[in-house]
Amino acid sequence: MSTHPTTPAQTVGPYLHIGLPWPDGPYAVAEGAPGAVWIRGTVYDGAGEPVTDALVETWQADPQGRFDHPDDPRGARSHPGFRAFGRCPTGADGGYGILTLKPGTVPGPHGDQAPHIDVSLFARGMLHRVVTRLYFPEEEAANAADPVLNSIGDPDARATLVAGAAPDGYRFDIRIQGDGETVFFDV
């Protein structure tokens, strides 16, 4: 057992805007890329107010369900210029936007996972990031079979993970707590 006192944890904000964003962070794929869609939304706090100094980060598979990682046994990158990672700070209205490609179905040992995007949220007052997922509304059959989505018993809670359709892609609002709180996973 250590005889040294522990150090208190630091919050992950409010200094996110200083060093974490970069100019093309919101672009997991270049503007004008075939199949590119925007994921846009607003981050809300427990009182329903927009969070103006949060950071939204996304990780995902490519449209074939592969990951752009050298250890992925399913093959190399299929979409040159596709980064599979996006990072966007929220603006004065609490809004964010990430331009990406819609991911494909991801094969897994416990069943295929529906097309989804992993989303991390960093914000003031949090000691650690929170992690959620974005699922696509038109993937009803795949969503119904997804083992992670189906691990959430409450249909209303499960619905917080399904994005809405938008003219240029999808809308995914994140509610940190309170009414309609987004489901977050313990990772």
C-alpha positions in Angstrom: 0.0 0.0 0.0 1.3 3.4 -0.9 2.2 5.9 1.8 1.9 8.8 -0.6 -1.4 10.8 -0.7 -3.4 10.6 -3.9 -3.7 13.6 -6.1 -7.2 14.9 -7.0 -8.5 14.3 -10.5 -8.6 17.2 -12.8 -11.7 18.0 -14.9 -11.4 17.5 -18.6 -12.5 21.1 -19.2 -13.0 24.1 -19.6 -9.7 24.4 -21.5 -10.6 22.2 -24.4 -10.6 25.0 -27.0 -7.0 25.9 -26.2 -5.1 22.8 -27.4 -7.3 20.0 -28.6 -9.0 21.2 -31.8 -7.2 21.7 -35.1 -8.5 23.2 -38.3 -9.5 20.0 -40.1 -10.5 18.1 -37.0 -14.2 18.1 -37.9 -13.4 16.6 -41.3 -13.0 12.8 -41.1 -13.3 13.0 -44.9 -12.7 15.9 -47.2 -15.6 18.2 -48.2 -17.0 17.0 -51.5 -16.0 13.3 -51.0 -18.5 10.9 -52.5 -20.9 9.7 -49.8 -19.9 12.3 -47.2 -22.5 13.2 -44.6 -22.6 15.7 -41.7 -23.2 14.6 -38.2 -24.5 17.7 -36.4 -26.0 18.3 -33.1 -26.1 20.3 -29.9 -24.7 19.3 -26.5 -27.0 20.1 -23.6 -26.3 20.2 -19.8 -28.7 18.9 -17.1 -30.7 22.2 -17.1 -31.2 21.9 -20.9 -28.8 24.7 -21.6 -26.3 24.4 -24.5 -22.7 23.5 -23.4 -20.6 26.1 -25.2 -17.2 24.7 -24.3 -17.4 20.9 -24.9 -15.5 18.7 -27.3 -17.1 16.0 -29.4 -14.8 13.2 -30.7 -15.9 10.4 -33.1 -14.3 7.1 -34.0 -15.8 4.7 -36.5 -15.3 2.0 -39.1 -15.3 2.7 -42.9 -18.3 2.0 -45.1 -17.2 -1.7 -45.4 -17.1 -2.1 -41.6 -13.3 -2.0 -41.4 -11.1 0.1 -39.2 -8.2 2.1 -40.4 -5.8 0.5 -38.1 -2.7 -1.6 -38.9 -3.9 -4.4 -36.6 -7.3 -4.8 -38.2 -7.1 -8.2 -39.9 -9.8 -7.3 -42.4 -7.6 -5.3 -44.6 -6.2 -2.0 -45.5 -7.9 1.4 -45.8 -10.6 1.3 -48.5 -11.2 5.0 -48.7 -8.1 7.2 -49.2 -8.4 10.4 -47.3 -10.9 8.9 -44.8 -9.5 9.3 -41.3 -12.2 7.5 -39.3 -11.7 10.1 -36.5 -13.2 13.5 -36.0 -13.0 16.1 -33.3 -15.1 19.3 -33.0 -15.5 21.8 -30.2 -19.0 23.1 -29.6 -19.7 26.7 -30.6 -21.5 29.5 -28.8 -24.8 27.7 -29.5 -23.5 24.4 -28.1 -23.5 23.0 -31.7 -20.9 20.7 -33.3 -20.5 19.1 -36.7 -18.4 16.3 -38.1 -18.2 15.5 -41.8 -17.7 11.7 -42.3 -18.8 8.6 -44.3 -21.5 6.4 -43.0 -19.9 3.3 -41.5 -20.7 -0.3 -42.5 -21.8 -3.2 -40.4 -19.0 -4.3 -38.0 -18.6 -8.1 -37.6 -18.1 -9.1 -34.0 -17.7 -12.2 -31.9 -21.2 -11.8 -30.3 -23.0 -10.9 -33.4 -22.7 -8.2 -36.0 -22.9 -4.6 -34.8 -25.1 -2.3 -36.7 -23.5 0.7 -38.5 -22.6 3.1 -35.7 -20.2 5.8 -34.6 -18.5 5.8 -31.2 -18.8 9.3 -29.7 -16.7 10.7 -26.8 -17.7 13.9 -25.0 -15.3 16.0 -23.0 -16.8 19.0 -21.0 -16.3 21.2 -18.1 -17.0 19.7 -14.7 -16.4 16.2 -15.9 -13.5 14.2 -14.4 -13.5 11.8 -17.3 -14.9 11.8 -20.8 -18.2 10.1 -21.4 -18.8 7.6 -24.2 -21.9 6.9 -26.2 -22.8 5.7 -29.7 -24.7 7.1 -32.6 -26.9 4.6 -34.6 -28.6 5.4 -37.9 -32.4 5.6 -38.2 -32.7 3.8 -41.6 -30.8 0.7 -40.2 -33.9 -0.7 -38.4 -33.1 -4.4 -38.9 -29.4 -4.0 -38.1 -30.3 -1.9 -35.0 -32.8 -4.5 -33.8 -30.0 -7.2 -33.9 -27.2 -5.1 -32.5 -25.9 -6.6 -29.3 -24.8 -3.3 -27.7 -27.9 -1.4 -28.5 -30.0 -4.3 -27.3 -28.1 -4.4 -24.0 -30.2 -1.2 -23.1 -33.5 -2.5 -21.8 -35.5 0.7 -21.8 -36.7 1.6 -25.3 -36.8 5.3 -24.5 -33.2 5.2 -23.4 -32.2 3.1 -26.4 -33.8 5.8 -28.6 -31.3 8.4 -27.4 -28.7 6.6 -29.4 -30.5 6.8 -32.8 -29.7 9.9 -34.8 -32.4 11.7 -36.7 -32.3 12.3 -40.5 -31.2 15.7 -41.6 -31.0 17.3 -45.1 -27.2 17.0 -45.2 -26.8 13.9 -43.0 -27.9 13.3 -39.5 -28.7 15.1 -36.3 -27.5 13.7 -33.0 -28.0 15.9 -29.9 -26.3 14.9 -26.7 -27.9 15.5 -23.3 -25.4 15.1 -20.5 -28.1 14.5 -17.9 -31.8 15.3 -17.1 -34.8 14.6 -19.3 -33.9 12.6 -22.3 -30.4 12.0 -21.0 -28.2 10.3 -23.6 -27.1 6.8 -22.7 -23.4 6.6 -21.8 -21.4 3.5 -21.5 -19.0 2.5 -18.7 -15.8 1.9 -20.7 
